[in-house]
Amino acid sequence: MNALARSQSSPLQDASPLQARLLLKTYEGRAVLDRVTLNVPQGAVLGLIGRNGAGKSTLLRCLLGLMEPDGGEALVFGEMALAMTDRSKQRLGYVPQQPDALAWLQVGQMLDFVGRFYPRWDSTYVDSTLERWDLPRNRVLAKLSPGERQRVALIRALASQPDLLVLDEPAASLDPVARRDLLRQIVTRAGESGTTVVFSTHIVSDLERVASHVAFLHHGKLLLNAPLDDLKERVARITIPAAAASQLTGRVSGELARRMLANGAMSLVIERTTDRDWPVIAHAPGVMRDAMGLEDLFIEVVE
């Protein structure tokens, strides 16, 4: 966007691309989303990580207005997700975990049809990527393999040149070459075009390669949401000796996870806010504090 266009942008255009406020969704009395609050900054690449069944797909669908929550609200570009205007929908690209829409059409027919709804549709990108991924235009979508169908869905989402790109487990059905190509394109889109990207995954290595922010979803709760570069400063594992652990009652400030060790000691994963020190227990005699890599943090939080 040039300087003139930016100076004439509306409040709607300047709004945070994606927000959740106390989202609640229940199934058969169980909270799949438990008052989730999330604000995705403009230009961020947010990796939403959690085990299968953590509520990632439900959260993305509620965020985009594809599912009505039982409580709270979601906003896309400042608009209520359940009442998005066509203008906002044109700025949005979404790939579900199982893309089955328009499966009776041929690849080329579907892309040509969908492209009419997007003013910035990049047909050159479509042609070059179909060729690079060896996807013929005359194949019926329903007859493609899951991986091929997911590639076509990714082409459809990226060709619209969205301001917000939401991907639900985008690498789940892709081979290693296609997965690396996808991750490269995410980085390119975010870096060169300022596209805001939200993608769910349980593959930690994918998140580490491209994400600028990370959010942990576990049993419907958002346990952690922070810039990836800040994690080593904000999150640590503290190991409390057995004697002190036996006297510890209640939760520690900033506690994300805890587990008892075989020798009676206790391991705590602690998050501190940027304006606070570590809790008092972290400075007690015999307590060890260690920085954590993302994979270790993921395992500790979701175990």
N, C-alpha and C positions, 0 to 999 in steps of 0.2 A: 504494500500500500504506500503511495507516495505521500509527501508531506501535506499537500493540499487536501487529499482525501482524509488523512488522519485528523487534520484540523477541523474538518466538517463532520467528523464521526458523531453519532448520536450517543446519548447516555446508554441506550440499549447495546450498542456496539462495544462500549467501554466496560460493560458489566462483566463480572467474573464469569468465565465460561460455564462453570458447573458448580452447583452448591447443593448441599443437603442439610436440612435443619431437623434434627430429632426424628429421623425417619424410623418408622416402626412398621414391621410386617410380620404377621403371625400365620402359621399353618397348624391347624388342629391343636391350638393352645400353646404352640411352641414359637418363641420369638426367633424368626429367621434373621430379622434386622432389629436390633435392640437400641433404638434412639440414636441412630448414627448421624453425626454432624461432620460435614466435610466441606472444605472450600478449596477448589483447584485453581491455583494462580494462572494467569494468562501466560502462555508459552511454556508451561511446565510439562514434563513427561512423567506422569504419575503411574508407578507400578503398584497395583492393588494385589497384594499377595495373601494367600491363605490356603488351607487344605481344601480338597474337594468337599463340598457340602458346607463350607464356611459361610456362604451367603453372597459370594462375589457376583454371580449372575443376577441374583435377585436385586442386589444393590444397583447394578448397572441399569437394569430394566426400570427400576423405580426412578433413578436419576434422569432417565430419558423420557419418562412419561409413558412407557410401554406397559407398565403395571401400576395399579393404584395402591399406594401404601395405606395402611390402617391408621397411621398417624404421622404427623410431621409434614414436611413439604420439600420438593425439589425444584430447583430453578436452573434453566438453561439460558445463558446470555441475559440473565435478569428476568426472564419470563417464567411463569409457572409451567413446569414440564408437561403437565396434563392439558395445557391450553396453549401450546407453542404455535406461533404464527408460521406461515409458509416461509417467510423470510429467514427465520431462525433454522428451520428444517433444512434449508438450502445450504446453510453454513455447517452442517453436521454430517459426519460420516460415521456409520456404525456397522460393525461386523459381529453378529452373534456367534456363539460357540458352534451351532449347527445351522449354517445358512441354507434354508430350504425354499426360500421365496422364488416364485416364477420358475419352478423346476421343469415345467413343460416346454419352456422356450430353449432355443439354441443359445449358446454363449454370446454370439454376436448380436442376436435379436434382443436378448435381455439388456446388454450393455447399451445398444443403440436406443432402446426404449427408455431406460433409466436416465440416460444422458440428457434427454429433452427437458428434464425437470431441474437441471443444474446449470445456471448461467456461466459458470467457470469450467465446464466440463472439458477435460483434456483428452481429446481423441487420439492425439499423437502418443501420449503416454499409454493409452489402452492398447494401441496397435503394437508398440514396441515391447510392452510387458507380456502380452499374449505370445508374441514370438519368442521372447527370452525364456518364458516358462513352458513353451511348447504346448500351448492350449489352442486347439483349432476352433475357429468361430462357428463351424457347422455342427459341433457336438451338442447334443441335448444335455442340459444341466443334470437331469435326473440320472443320466447314464455315466456321469463322471464319478471318480472315486472321491471319498471324503476329502482327501488332501487337495485334489484338483478343484473341487467345489469351493473349498476355503480360499484357494488362490484367486479364483474368479471373484469371490466376494471382496477380497482385499483390493483387487484392481478396481472394482466398482466404487469402493469407499475412497480410495486415494485419488481416483480420476476426477472426483468432484472438487478437488483442492479445498478440503474443508478447513474451517477455522478451529473446529473441535473434532477430534478423531477418537472414537471409543471402540476398543477391541476387546472382545471376551475370549480369553484363551486363544489368541491369534495363531500361536505356533503349535497347537495341540495335534494337528493332523499334517503338519509340514515336515518334509525331510530336512536334514541338516543344512543343505545348500539353500533351499527356499527360506528356511528360518533365518539364516544369516542375512539373506537378501532383504527380508522383511525388516529386520532390526536396523539394517543400514538405512532403509528408506524412512523409518521412524525418526532416526537421528537427523537425517537430511531435512525432512519436513519441519521438524521442530526448530532446527538451527537456522535454516535459510528462510522459511516462510512464517515462522512464529506460531506454527500450529500447536495448539494445546492437545496433548495426547493422554488418554487414560487407557491402560490396558491391564487386564487381570491375568494372573499367571500363578502357577505353583513351581515354576522353574526359576530358581534363584539366579542362576548364571545369566539368563536372559535379562532379568531386571537389572543386574549389576552393569550390564553392557550399555544400557540406553537410558535408564531412569534418572531423573533429577530429583524426584521425590518418591517416597515409599510410604505405603499405608498397609498396616497389618489388620486383617479382619479375621476374627476367631469367634466361633459360636455366635455370630451375629453382632458382635461388639467390635468397634474400631479401637484397637488397643494402642496403636501408635500411628502417628502421621507426622512426618518430618522430612526435610531435605536430606537426601542420601549422604551428602558430604558432612552433615552435622551429627550423624549417628554415633560416630566414635567419641564425640564430645558429650553427647546427651545421654547415651545408653551404655551401661556397663554391667558386668556380672560381679557380684560380691559374694565371697564365700565366708560364712560365719562359722567359727569353731563350734564344736558340739556343746561345750559348756554354755556359751552365750546363746546358741540356737535354742536350747531347752528353755531359756527364760524369755524368749521373744514371743510376745502375744500380739495378736492383731496384725493388720497389714502395715507395711512400711510405706511412707510417702513416696509416690512414684512407682510403686511396685507393679511390674508387668507379669511376672511369673515367679514361682518358687518351687523348689523340690528338695526333698531330703536326700542326703547322700548316705552311702553304706556305713560310714563311720560315725553317723549321728550329726555331722555338720549339715549346714543348710546353704543352698545356692539360691540367690535372689537375682533377678534381672530388674534393674532399676532405670527409670527414665527421670532425668531432671530437666526442668525448664531452663531456658537460656539465662534467666535472671536469678537462679537459685543454686546453692551449693548442693553437694550430695547430702543425703540424710545423715543424721548423727551416727547411726550404726555403721556407716561406711568408714568412719574414722576411728572406730573402737580398736583396742589392742588385739592383734591376731587376725583381724579381718583383712582379706585380700581383695583388691579391686582390679578387674581386668577389662580392657576394651574388647569388643566383640566384632567379628566379621558378620556379614549379613546372613550367611548360611547358618552359622551358630545361633544367631539371634532368632532366626525363623524357627529353628528346631526347638530352642528353649521356650519360645512363646507358644507354639502350637502343640507341644507334647501334652 
